[in-house]
């Protein structure tokens, strides 16, 4: 079970290395740091409304990142270096420009119509969570071509799949088969809790969701026993543990509970908060593990904390609310700690002291800070800037640098 103590490096191919050929050439950097797995953020063809999470072709590579052959070459080279590859699998929705949806939205009798959710009046599922309420008043989006509505949990340009239709599962199993054949060693299951919509519920984390994920796992176990499923689930600790489901659902789940407690511990400078949270995370199946992280490509979510605790964290790290995203804030570690090297090192030490897999967000190991973005832009883009290779070279050549301190922490964790 290579993934139980994996050191995962999360990156955008273009932001880190330009394209897949460039990324292949940067594998030495990752190996030097101590990385043994790379999580590739969405690399598919996409209009980029949601930075790639609006997929228009699940079996392609975005043109600016290269070709399928470039991906295969990257995967082959990475494997020779002992580095595994996790790709994003956007299960909940496709881009409104995906050929399946383009066909469906033009014609009520289209063969792909039932792959998505439709409504004559847009009144169903009134309790469903509207994740991006700041950009759309409700989840039903009017489709002028057929005079009805399609369902969208996130951006209006992202049409939710109808997972009640077995054909959706069949198509995604085929997609998974394709990427394993290209060299993928795992799949990050994006927005996993939202797959099923049911009246009278908030349409999140329903029992049928677990049934779908177990079918994905069963397919993986039968055909590719070394391939891993990593679930993106942000819920209560109790509910997040359900995605392990006696070891027959997801291998890994992001530990949002621990991450939130870490943020509080950073603010209060109290490591006992982390120690207590780690204890509460025990009690998962032997063949599963938490994926622990400090930062990622999204905002610092604090949904599991009280309003007072969230305010406490934001007032400490983003007092002017300069990086506000919805109720939270989007910040890199170095921006949070105002470049304080010792505090960043301490944060990494806390991370690697926790049991499970560990995730490093690209650039945090060299102290990259938030990027400036235009007014009104998605504030999460402030943590999605281009990797600073000039700074990386300086860091690698300085024995007392942040990079080398993180490298040492990783090496100690592997012993």
Order of alpha helices (4+ residues) and beta strands (2+ residues): beta-alpha-alpha-alpha-beta-beta-beta-alpha-beta-beta-alpha-beta-beta-beta-beta-alpha-beta-alpha-beta-alpha-beta-alpha-alpha-beta-alpha-beta-beta-alpha-alpha-beta-alpha-alpha
